[in-house]
Amino acid sequence: MTEGDLRAEPNEFDALARAAKAEPGPETLEPLYRATFGLDRWYFAAVGTFPNLRAFSGLVEEVGYVMAFTARDRAEHYAVVQGIVPEGQRPPILALPRAEAIQHCLGQQRLGATGVLFDDGWGNWRFPLAQLPAFAAQFGPPPA
């Protein structure tokens, strides 16, 4: 498998992230936050071996982030481009329900992560890990 084998198509998050970066404010940030916390699943390029997989974390500007994605194809593409998997292998992907994904991200604090970065290479928006539960309560769907 080569980098070109996995193509991550543009999605609705790209426009939301561009708008939020161009003019940050409640009218642009809230739709991005609602869309993020409204996802049924968050996707992660996984490292480790089954059954001990965890989301890939990396440094951006010397800050540790859990790398999360809005779509499986983006997580796969990222894993290949970043060399997380050897050439020719299909990357393992964690597709976690939102609540479980938040808990998984919070668990990465012990590894030095302080935030979660979404769609690195596309939208690049971030949340501090410590504030994920509050953001989920504010912007996620109401409990069923």
Contacts in CASP RR format, 6 or more apart in sequence:
PFRMAT RR
TARGET T0000
AUTHOR 0000-0000-0000
METHOD contacts of the structure
MODEL  1
MTEGDLRAEPNEFDALARAAKAEPGPETLEPLYRATFGLDRWYFAAVGTF
PNLRAFSGLVEEVGYVMAFTARDRAEHYAVVQGIVPEGQRPPILALPRAE
AIQHCLGQQRLGATGVLFDDGWGNWRFPLAQLPAFAAQFGPPPA
1 80 0 8 1.000
1 87 0 8 1.000
1 88 0 8 1.000
1 89 0 8 1.000
1 90 0 8 1.000
2 80 0 8 1.000
2 87 0 8 1.000
2 88 0 8 1.000
3 77 0 8 1.000
3 80 0 8 1.000
3 81 0 8 1.000
5 80 0 8 1.000
6 73 0 8 1.000
6 76 0 8 1.000
6 77 0 8 1.000
6 80 0 8 1.000
7 73 0 8 1.000
7 77 0 8 1.000
8 71 0 8 1.000
8 73 0 8 1.000
8 74 0 8 1.000
8 76 0 8 1.000
8 77 0 8 1.000
8 78 0 8 1.000
8 122 0 8 1.000
9 73 0 8 1.000
10 122 0 8 1.000
11 70 0 8 1.000
11 71 0 8 1.000
11 74 0 8 1.000
12 35 0 8 1.000
13 32 0 8 1.000
13 35 0 8 1.000
13 36 0 8 1.000
13 70 0 8 1.000
13 118 0 8 1.000
13 119 0 8 1.000
13 122 0 8 1.000
13 123 0 8 1.000
14 119 0 8 1.000
14 122 0 8 1.000
14 123 0 8 1.000
16 28 0 8 1.000
16 31 0 8 1.000
16 32 0 8 1.000
16 35 0 8 1.000
17 32 0 8 1.000
17 119 0 8 1.000
17 122 0 8 1.000
17 123 0 8 1.000
17 124 0 8 1.000
17 125 0 8 1.000
18 123 0 8 1.000
19 28 0 8 1.000
19 31 0 8 1.000
19 32 0 8 1.000
20 28 0 8 1.000
20 29 0 8 1.000
20 31 0 8 1.000
20 32 0 8 1.000
20 125 0 8 1.000
21 125 0 8 1.000
22 28 0 8 1.000
30 139 0 8 1.000
32 125 0 8 1.000
33 135 0 8 1.000
33 138 0 8 1.000
33 139 0 8 1.000
34 139 0 8 1.000
34 140 0 8 1.000
36 70 0 8 1.000
36 118 0 8 1.000
36 125 0 8 1.000
36 127 0 8 1.000
36 139 0 8 1.000
37 98 0 8 1.000
37 135 0 8 1.000
37 136 0 8 1.000
37 139 0 8 1.000
37 140 0 8 1.000
37 141 0 8 1.000
38 98 0 8 1.000
38 139 0 8 1.000
38 140 0 8 1.000
38 141 0 8 1.000
39 70 0 8 1.000
39 98 0 8 1.000
40 97 0 8 1.000
40 98 0 8 1.000
41 95 0 8 1.000
41 96 0 8 1.000
41 97 0 8 1.000
41 98 0 8 1.000
41 101 0 8 1.000
42 68 0 8 1.000
42 69 0 8 1.000
42 70 0 8 1.000
42 95 0 8 1.000
42 96 0 8 1.000
42 98 0 8 1.000
42 101 0 8 1.000
43 68 0 8 1.000
43 69 0 8 1.000
43 70 0 8 1.000
43 71 0 8 1.000
43 72 0 8 1.000
43 74 0 8 1.000
43 75 0 8 1.000
43 93 0 8 1.000
43 94 0 8 1.000
43 95 0 8 1.000
43 96 0 8 1.000
44 55 0 8 1.000
44 56 0 8 1.000
44 66 0 8 1.000
44 67 0 8 1.000
44 68 0 8 1.000
44 69 0 8 1.000
44 75 0 8 1.000
44 93 0 8 1.000
44 94 0 8 1.000
44 96 0 8 1.000
44 101 0 8 1.000
44 104 0 8 1.000
45 55 0 8 1.000
45 56 0 8 1.000
45 67 0 8 1.000
45 69 0 8 1.000
45 75 0 8 1.000
45 76 0 8 1.000
45 78 0 8 1.000
45 79 0 8 1.000
45 82 0 8 1.000
45 84 0 8 1.000
45 91 0 8 1.000
45 92 0 8 1.000
45 93 0 8 1.000
46 53 0 8 1.000
46 54 0 8 1.000
46 55 0 8 1.000
46 56 0 8 1.000
46 79 0 8 1.000
46 91 0 8 1.000
46 92 0 8 1.000
46 93 0 8 1.000
46 94 0 8 1.000
47 53 0 8 1.000
47 54 0 8 1.000
47 55 0 8 1.000
47 56 0 8 1.000
47 84 0 8 1.000
48 54 0 8 1.000
48 92 0 8 1.000
50 92 0 8 1.000
53 92 0 8 1.000
53 94 0 8 1.000
54 94 0 8 1.000
54 104 0 8 1.000
54 108 0 8 1.000
55 66 0 8 1.000
55 67 0 8 1.000
55 68 0 8 1.000
55 94 0 8 1.000
55 104 0 8 1.000
55 105 0 8 1.000
55 108 0 8 1.000
56 66 0 8 1.000
56 67 0 8 1.000
56 79 0 8 1.000
56 82 0 8 1.000
56 84 0 8 1.000
57 64 0 8 1.000
57 65 0 8 1.000
57 66 0 8 1.000
57 67 0 8 1.000
57 108 0 8 1.000
57 111 0 8 1.000
57 112 0 8 1.000
57 113 0 8 1.000
58 64 0 8 1.000
58 65 0 8 1.000
58 67 0 8 1.000
58 113 0 8 1.000
59 65 0 8 1.000
60 117 0 8 1.000
60 120 0 8 1.000
63 114 0 8 1.000
63 115 0 8 1.000
64 112 0 8 1.000
64 113 0 8 1.000
64 114 0 8 1.000
64 115 0 8 1.000
65 113 0 8 1.000
65 114 0 8 1.000
65 115 0 8 1.000
65 116 0 8 1.000
65 117 0 8 1.000
65 120 0 8 1.000
65 126 0 8 1.000
66 104 0 8 1.000
66 105 0 8 1.000
66 108 0 8 1.000
66 113 0 8 1.000
66 115 0 8 1.000
66 116 0 8 1.000
66 117 0 8 1.000
66 129 0 8 1.000
67 78 0 8 1.000
67 116 0 8 1.000
67 117 0 8 1.000
67 120 0 8 1.000
68 101 0 8 1.000
68 105 0 8 1.000
68 116 0 8 1.000
68 117 0 8 1.000
68 118 0 8 1.000
68 119 0 8 1.000
69 75 0 8 1.000
69 78 0 8 1.000
69 118 0 8 1.000
69 119 0 8 1.000
70 118 0 8 1.000
70 119 0 8 1.000
72 93 0 8 1.000
72 95 0 8 1.000
74 119 0 8 1.000
74 122 0 8 1.000
75 91 0 8 1.000
75 93 0 8 1.000
76 90 0 8 1.000
76 91 0 8 1.000
76 93 0 8 1.000
78 84 0 8 1.000
78 120 0 8 1.000
78 121 0 8 1.000
79 85 0 8 1.000
79 91 0 8 1.000
79 93 0 8 1.000
80 91 0 8 1.000
84 91 0 8 1.000
85 91 0 8 1.000
85 92 0 8 1.000
94 104 0 8 1.000
96 104 0 8 1.000
98 136 0 8 1.000
98 140 0 8 1.000
99 136 0 8 1.000
102 132 0 8 1.000
102 133 0 8 1.000
102 136 0 8 1.000
105 113 0 8 1.000
105 115 0 8 1.000
105 116 0 8 1.000
105 129 0 8 1.000
105 132 0 8 1.000
106 129 0 8 1.000
106 132 0 8 1.000
106 133 0 8 1.000
108 129 0 8 1.000
109 129 0 8 1.000
113 129 0 8 1.000
114 128 0 8 1.000
114 129 0 8 1.000
114 130 0 8 1.000
115 126 0 8 1.000
115 127 0 8 1.000
115 128 0 8 1.000
115 129 0 8 1.000
116 126 0 8 1.000
116 127 0 8 1.000
116 129 0 8 1.000
116 132 0 8 1.000
117 124 0 8 1.000
117 125 0 8 1.000
117 126 0 8 1.000
118 124 0 8 1.000
118 125 0 8 1.000
118 126 0 8 1.000
118 127 0 8 1.000
119 125 0 8 1.000
127 135 0 8 1.000
END
